[in-house]
Amino acid sequence: MTHPDVQIETLRQHGRQLWQVRMGRRALTFHEELSARTFAAQLHMRLSWLRQQAMQENLDT
């Protein structure tokens, strides 16, 4: 099972800068950079944990 990487992109909407956290086709947009970076870091950690769990399950079977 593979997961796409987590990416942060900046956007301009109605003259305001926004930050978008993307993972594959899915995305969430934040008004504050710190919120986007915090969410991206948590998502990255969760995906790493899920990858480790999947690898462990493969080794156990």
TILUM-565235 format. One line per field, with one value per atom (N, C-alpha, C, O): residue number from 1; x, y, z. Coordinates in Angstrom, 3 decimals, decimal comma, always signed. Layout:
BEGIN
k	(NUM_...) $
east	(X_...) $
north	(Y_...) $
up	(Z_...) $
***
This chain:
BEGIN
k	(1_1_1_1_2_2_2_2_3_3_3_3_4_4_4_4_5_5_5_5_6_6_6_6_7_7_7_7_8_8_8_8_9_9_9_9_10_10_10_10_11_11_11_11_12_12_12_12_13_13_13_13_14_14_14_14_15_15_15_15_16_16_16_16_17_17_17_17_18_18_18_18_19_19_19_19_20_20_20_20_21_21_21_21_22_22_22_22_23_23_23_23_24_24_24_24_25_25_25_25_26_26_26_26_27_27_27_27_28_28_28_28_29_29_29_29_30_30_30_30_31_31_31_31_32_32_32_32_33_33_33_33_34_34_34_34_35_35_35_35_36_36_36_36_37_37_37_37_38_38_38_38_39_39_39_39_40_40_40_40_41_41_41_41_42_42_42_42_43_43_43_43_44_44_44_44_45_45_45_45_46_46_46_46_47_47_47_47_48_48_48_48_49_49_49_49_50_50_50_50_51_51_51_51_52_52_52_52_53_53_53_53_54_54_54_54_55_55_55_55_56_56_56_56_57_57_57_57_58_58_58_58_59_59_59_59_60_60_60_60_61_61_61_61) $
east	(+0,848_+0,000_+0,897_+1,724_+0,736_+1,545_+0,659_-0,526_+1,255_+0,544_+1,285_+2,516_+0,545_+1,215_+1,857_+1,472_+2,823_+3,489_+2,594_+1,708_+2,839_+2,135_+2,896_+4,113_+2,185_+2,806_+2,044_+0,836_+2,772_+2,146_+2,372_+3,494_+1,290_+1,356_+0,727_-0,175_+1,193_+0,556_-0,388_-0,129_-1,479_-2,489_-2,823_-2,593_-3,357_-3,880_-5,361_-5,740_-6,197_-7,634_-8,149_-7,953_-8,797_-9,379_-8,339_-8,648_-7,110_-6,048_-5,421_-4,557_-5,841_-5,273_-4,417_-4,698_-3,367_-2,523_-3,086_-3,384_-3,228_-3,710_-2,682_-1,840_-2,756_-1,853_-2,693_-3,663_-2,304_-3,044_-2,166_-1,048_-2,683_-1,997_-2,600_-3,807_-1,735_-2,192_-1,604_-0,461_-2,443_-2,004_-2,734_-3,911_-2,020_-2,668_-3,682_-3,366_-4,901_-5,963_-6,693_-7,476_-6,450_-7,154_-6,375_-5,145_-7,123_-6,469_-7,340_-8,569_-6,674_-7,322_-6,629_-5,410_-7,400_-6,851_-6,954_-7,978_-5,882_-5,805_-5,524_-4,864_-6,030_-5,769_-4,437_-3,849_-3,954_-2,705_-1,657_-1,944_-0,449_+0,641_+0,943_+1,164_+0,956_+1,267_+0,249_+0,619_-1,013_-2,043_-1,803_-1,926_-1,463_-1,198_+0,017_-0,009_+1,073_+2,287_+2,066_+2,588_+1,307_+1,004_+0,189_+0,486_-0,835_-1,658_-0,829_-0,943_+0,002_+0,834_+1,782_+1,976_+2,367_+3,283_+2,544_+3,051_+1,353_+0,575_+0,155_+0,200_-0,247_-0,631_+0,560_+0,430_+1,707_+2,924_+3,257_+3,596_+3,159_+3,448_+2,451_+2,835_+1,194_+0,168_+0,408_+0,277_+0,754_+1,032_+2,255_+2,271_+3,269_+4,462_+4,086_+4,548_+3,250_+2,808_+2,029_+2,233_+1,127_+0,344_+1,241_+1,008_+2,261_+3,210_+3,936_+4,098_+4,374_+5,068_+4,145_+4,570_+2,889_+1,928_+1,714_+1,663_+1,590_+1,388_+2,599_+2,450_+3,798_+5,004_+5,084_+5,470_+4,725_+4,769_+3,762_+4,062_+2,586_+1,575_+2,058_+1,810_+2,742_+3,282_+4,345_+4,440_+5,145_+6,185_+5,578_+6,105_+4,463_+3,831_+3,064_+2,764_+2,738_+1,946_+2,818_+2,311) $
north	(-1,169_+0,000_+1,236_+1,404_+2,098_+3,312_+4,527_+4,525_+5,556_+6,806_+7,923_+7,949_+8,842_+9,994_+10,864_+10,813_+11,650_+12,540_+13,718_+14,098_+14,284_+15,471_+16,692_+16,780_+17,625_+18,828_+20,064_+20,013_+21,184_+22,472_+23,407_+23,560_+24,028_+24,974_+26,290_+26,298_+27,393_+28,681_+29,027_+28,707_+29,683_+30,087_+31,557_+32,098_+32,186_+33,554_+33,498_+33,053_+33,952_+34,021_+35,347_+35,669_+36,108_+37,401_+38,299_+39,015_+38,254_+39,095_+38,620_+39,299_+37,470_+36,926_+35,708_+34,949_+35,536_+34,347_+33,248_+33,469_+32,056_+30,879_+29,772_+29,803_+28,801_+27,655_+26,399_+26,188_+25,570_+24,347_+23,143_+23,039_+22,239_+20,977_+19,937_+19,693_+19,323_+18,347_+16,968_+16,822_+15,970_+14,582_+13,893_+13,549_+13,702_+13,137_+14,123_+15,291_+13,646_+14,513_+15,286_+16,187_+14,949_+15,593_+16,797_+16,816_+17,809_+19,026_+19,734_+19,679_+20,393_+21,288_+22,629_+22,694_+23,703_+25,049_+25,756_+25,679_+26,444_+27,148_+28,622_+28,995_+29,450_+30,891_+31,248_+32,280_+30,404_+30,667_+29,617_+28,421_+30,082_+29,174_+28,186_+27,003_+28,659_+27,767_+26,632_+25,489_+26,939_+25,892_+24,858_+23,657_+25,317_+24,398_+23,529_+22,319_+24,141_+23,376_+22,377_+21,264_+22,763_+21,862_+20,671_+19,527_+20,940_+19,860_+18,938_+17,716_+19,514_+18,706_+17,814_+16,649_+18,352_+17,555_+16,405_+15,284_+16,672_+15,612_+14,547_+13,352_+14,979_+14,048_+13,191_+11,980_+13,823_+13,097_+12,030_+10,898_+12,398_+11,439_+10,274_+9,118_+10,581_+9,538_+8,590_+7,374_+9,140_+8,296_+7,412_+6,250_+7,957_+7,160_+6,004_+4,879_+6,288_+5,253_+4,165_+2,975_+4,587_+3,619_+2,747_+1,546_+3,354_+2,575_+1,539_+0,392_+1,948_+1,017_-0,118_-1,272_+0,194_-0,843_-1,832_-3,042_-1,315_-2,187_-3,079_-4,262_-2,520_-3,328_-4,403_-5,534_-4,071_-5,046_-6,159_-7,330_-5,810_-6,835_-7,762_-8,967_-7,219_-8,056_-9,007_-10,143_-8,560_-9,415_-10,509_-11,619_-10,180_-11,139_-12,231_-13,269_-12,019_-13,037_-13,961_-14,870) $
up	(+0,000_+0,000_+0,000_+0,896_-0,999_-1,064_-0,841_-1,176_-0,271_-0,018_-0,727_-0,736_-1,317_-1,929_-0,850_+0,319_-1,255_-0,324_+0,029_-0,738_+1,192_+1,663_+1,152_+1,315_+0,540_-0,014_+0,447_+0,679_+0,576_+0,892_-0,287_-0,770_-0,741_-1,860_-1,420_-0,581_-1,976_-1,703_-2,849_-4,009_-2,499_-3,473_-3,251_-2,169_-4,264_-4,163_-4,503_-5,586_-3,572_-3,818_-3,291_-2,119_-4,136_-3,738_-3,068_-2,117_-3,570_-3,050_-1,752_-1,198_-1,263_-0,015_-0,323_-1,251_+0,472_+0,325_+1,212_+2,385_+0,631_+1,348_+1,208_+0,311_+2,093_+2,049_+1,900_+2,629_+0,943_+0,660_+0,944_+0,438_+1,757_+2,052_+1,122_+1,139_+0,300_-0,683_-0,388_+0,043_-0,643_-0,600_-1,750_-1,641_-2,838_-4,021_-4,574_-4,804_-4,786_-5,313_-4,225_-4,526_-2,983_-1,866_-1,367_-1,390_-0,912_-0,444_+0,591_+0,540_+1,522_+2,488_+2,388_+2,227_+2,481_+2,370_+3,711_+4,391_+4,085_+5,365_+5,132_+4,163_+6,028_+5,967_+6,604_+6,277_+7,511_+8,232_+7,883_+7,850_+7,625_+7,259_+8,380_+8,120_+9,622_+10,746_+10,849_+11,119_+10,639_+10,672_+9,586_+9,829_+8,394_+7,285_+7,586_+7,358_+8,093_+8,389_+9,527_+9,481_+10,532_+11,642_+11,160_+11,505_+10,363_+9,820_+8,934_+9,031_+8,073_+7,173_+7,967_+7,620_+9,024_+9,849_+10,526_+10,567_+11,057_+11,694_+10,677_+10,969_+9,497_+8,448_+8,022_+7,837_+7,870_+7,500_+8,553_+8,209_+9,835_+10,912_+10,880_+11,060_+10,654_+10,609_+9,434_+9,578_+8,284_+7,120_+7,354_+6,947_+8,006_+8,332_+9,253_+9,069_+10,240_+11,171_+10,432_+10,671_+9,528_+8,765_+7,879_+7,747_+7,276_+6,457_+7,304_+6,889_+8,493_+9,386_+9,804_+9,855_+10,102_+10,483_+9,341_+9,559_+8,138_+6,971_+6,746_+6,440_+6,895_+6,716_+7,788_+7,495_+9,032_+10,116_+9,867_+10,100_+9,401_+9,096_+7,997_+8,050_+7,003_+5,921_+6,439_+5,972_+7,396_+7,972_+8,852_+8,933_+9,508_+10,421_+9,692_+10,283_+8,416_+7,704_+6,889_+6,232) $
***
